[in-house]
């Protein structure tokens, strides 16, 4: 709007923070859909076998959470590859450089043609490990923290906010090392346009040589800043929608 175009430049820099947001949202359809469905479905079956009023132990919740997370991530890995690549493009756009891909469709076509099935599932092992830790901190610890808070805060918003804060911190700490390895492999793995790592072991060794143990916790503060609000928004939305759907649609 200004004569010097300052407002437009400011908007472009703000938009760069959301570069790839479409694929980030799309990724959660297979990922969260699979992990939440598996966890809650199997949990309901396991609870039905418990004595009346008895809760599942944390070990059982943790086993369900890590299994559901690993399966959900395997299903969603191709969308995660595209998300990481497009968000890396956002950095280039913010620096005034040309992006590697013209959009989601172009990224999908090029990764498939140039890197094949291996490219779509590059980084799947650290990604699944990350998802296992993420879901341990997310689903299992959320359920446990909420059950702890209910006697003090009630079963409504207070317990959900407390549980969301706890699981957001837990996931940031538990998943940070695999988050670092996952991002490095997806950006610079053996099939990427700029390969730096031959495999996951090579990535871990080089990362450790670069910065030691703290290198695996790079970005943990923004990771938590992202996780805290995300978990709060997700769980409040999930529980609200679940309560309405439970009332409208009988359980099978």
C-alpha positions in Angstrom: 0.0 0.0 0.0 2.9 2.4 0.7 4.9 4.2 -2.0 7.9 2.1 -1.1 6.0 -1.1 -0.9 6.9 -1.6 2.7 3.5 -3.0 3.7 3.7 -5.6 0.9 7.2 -6.6 1.9 6.0 -7.0 5.5 3.1 -9.2 4.4 5.5 -11.4 2.3 7.7 -11.9 5.3 4.7 -12.8 7.5 3.4 -15.2 4.8 6.8 -16.9 4.7 6.2 -18.1 8.3 3.1 -20.0 6.9 4.8 -21.3 3.8 3.7 -24.9 3.4 0.8 -24.6 5.9 -1.5 -26.4 3.5 0.6 -29.6 3.5 1.1 -29.3 7.2 -2.7 -29.3 7.7 -3.1 -32.1 5.0 -0.6 -34.2 6.8 -2.7 -34.4 9.9 -5.5 -36.1 8.1 -3.7 -39.5 7.7 -1.5 -39.0 10.8 -3.8 -37.8 13.5 -6.7 -39.7 12.0 -4.8 -43.0 12.2 -3.2 -42.6 15.5 -6.2 -41.2 17.4 -8.5 -43.8 15.9 -6.2 -46.7 16.7 -5.4 -45.5 20.2 -9.0 -44.8 21.4 -10.5 -47.8 19.7 -8.0 -50.3 21.2 -8.2 -48.4 24.5 -12.0 -48.8 24.6 -11.6 -52.5 24.0 -9.0 -52.9 26.8 -11.0 -50.8 29.2 -14.1 -53.0 28.6 -12.0 -56.0 29.9 -11.0 -54.2 33.1 -12.9 -54.6 36.4 -15.6 -52.0 36.9 -14.1 -48.6 37.8 -10.5 -49.7 37.2 -8.3 -47.6 34.9 -5.7 -48.9 32.5 -2.2 -48.6 34.0 0.2 -46.0 32.5 2.3 -48.8 30.9 -0.7 -50.0 28.9 -1.5 -46.4 27.8 2.1 -45.8 26.8 2.2 -49.1 24.8 -1.0 -48.1 23.0 0.3 -44.6 22.3 3.7 -45.5 20.9 2.2 -48.2 18.7 -0.6 -46.0 17.3 2.0 -43.2 16.8 4.4 -45.4 14.8 1.6 -46.7 12.6 0.1 -43.3 12.0 3.5 -41.8 11.1 4.3 -44.6 8.7 1.0 -43.9 6.9 1.7 -40.2 6.8 5.4 -40.2 6.0 5.0 -39.0 2.3 3.0 -36.0 3.4 5.7 -35.3 6.1 8.4 -35.3 3.4 6.5 -32.8 1.4 5.8 -30.6 4.4 9.5 -30.4 5.5 10.6 -29.7 1.9 8.0 -26.9 1.4 8.7 -25.3 4.7 12.4 -25.3 3.8 11.4 -23.5 0.7 9.8 -20.9 2.9 13.2 -20.1 4.3 14.5 -19.5 0.8 11.5 -17.3 0.0 12.2 -15.2 3.1 15.8 -14.7 2.0 14.7 -13.6 -1.4 15.8 -16.8 -3.1 13.8 -18.9 -5.6 11.9 -21.9 -4.0 12.8 -25.4 -5.0 9.1 -26.3 -5.7 6.3 -24.3 -7.3 3.7 -25.7 -5.0 2.3 -28.9 -3.4 1.5 -30.6 -6.7 4.9 -29.8 -8.2 6.7 -31.0 -5.1 4.7 -34.3 -5.1 5.4 -34.9 -8.8 9.1 -34.1 -8.6 9.8 -36.1 -5.4 8.0 -39.1 -6.9 9.7 -38.8 -10.4 13.2 -37.9 -9.1 13.4 -39.9 -5.9 10.7 -42.6 -6.2 9.1 -44.5 -3.4 12.4 -44.3 -1.4 12.1 -40.5 -1.5 8.5 -40.6 -0.2 9.6 -42.7 2.7 13.0 -41.1 3.4 13.5 -40.5 7.1 10.6 -42.9 8.0 12.6 -44.6 10.7 13.5 -41.4 12.7 10.1 -40.1 11.9 8.4 -43.2 13.5 10.7 -43.0 16.5 9.8 -39.3 16.8 6.1 -40.2 16.6 6.5 -42.9 19.2 8.0 -40.4 21.7 5.5 -37.6 20.6 2.5 -39.9 21.2 3.9 -41.1 24.5 4.1 -37.5 25.6 0.9 -36.5 23.8 -1.8 -39.1 24.2 -0.6 -41.3 27.1 0.7 -38.4 29.3 -2.4 -36.2 28.4 -4.8 -38.9 29.6 -2.7 -39.4 32.8 -2.3 -35.7 33.5 -6.0 -35.0 32.9 -7.0 -37.9 35.2 -4.7 -36.3 37.8 -6.2 -32.8 37.4 -9.9 -33.8 37.3 -10.3 -34.0 41.1 -8.9 -30.5 41.5 -10.1 -28.7 38.4 -13.1 -30.7 37.3 -13.5 -32.5 34.0 -13.9 -29.4 31.9 -11.6 -26.7 30.6 -9.3 -26.5 33.6 -8.2 -30.1 33.4 -7.8 -29.9 29.7 -5.6 -26.8 29.9 -3.4 -28.4 32.6 -3.0 -31.7 30.7 -2.2 -29.8 27.4 0.6 -27.8 29.1 2.1 -31.0 30.6 1.9 -33.1 27.5 3.3 -30.1 25.4 6.4 -29.9 27.6 6.7 -33.7 27.7 6.6 -34.1 23.9 9.2 -31.3 23.4 11.7 -33.0 25.7 11.0 -36.6 24.6 10.9 -35.9 20.8 13.5 -33.2 20.3 16.4 -35.5 19.3 14.4 -37.5 16.8 12.9 -34.2 15.5 16.4 -32.9 14.7 17.4 -36.1 13.0 14.1 -36.3 11.1 14.4 -32.8 9.7 18.0 -33.3 8.7 17.3 -36.5 7.0 14.3 -35.2 5.1 16.1 -32.0 4.0 19.5 -33.6 3.3 19.1 -37.3 3.2 20.6 -39.6 0.5 17.8 -38.9 -2.1 17.3 -35.2 -1.5 18.6 -32.5 -3.9 21.4 -31.6 -1.4 22.4 -34.9 0.2 24.6 -34.5 3.3 23.8 -37.8 5.1 24.1 -41.3 3.8 21.7 -42.8 6.4 20.3 -42.2 9.8 23.5 -43.4 11.6 25.6 -41.1 9.5 23.2 -38.2 10.4 23.4 -39.0 14.1 27.2 -39.2 14.1 27.7 -36.0 12.1 25.1 -34.1 14.3 26.9 -35.2 17.4 30.3 -34.2 16.0 28.9 -30.8 15.1 27.5 -29.8 18.4 27.6 -32.7 20.9 24.6 -33.8 22.9 23.0 -30.3 22.9 22.8 -30.4 19.1 19.9 -32.8 19.4 18.0 -30.3 21.4 18.4 -27.4 19.0 15.2 -25.4 18.7 13.6 -27.0 21.7 12.2 -23.6 22.9 10.3 -22.8 19.7 9.4 -26.5 19.6 7.7 -26.1 22.9 6.2 -22.8 22.0 4.7 -24.5 19.0 3.6 -27.6 21.0 1.9 -25.9 23.9 -0.7 -24.0 21.9 -1.0 -26.8 19.4 -1.9 -29.4 22.1 -4.3 -27.0 23.8 -6.1 -26.3 20.5 -6.1 -29.9 19.4 -7.3 -31.5 22.6 -10.1 -29.0 23.2 -11.3 -29.3 19.6 -11.0 -33.1 19.7 -12.9 -33.5 22.9 -15.6 -31.1 21.9 -16.1 -32.8 18.5 -16.0 -36.2 20.2 -18.7 -35.3 22.7 -21.0 -34.0 20.0 -20.4 -37.0 17.7 -20.9 -39.5 20.6 -24.2 -37.9 21.2 -25.2 -37.9 17.6 -23.7 -41.3 16.4 -24.1 -44.4 18.5 -20.9 -46.4 19.1 -20.6 -49.4 16.9 
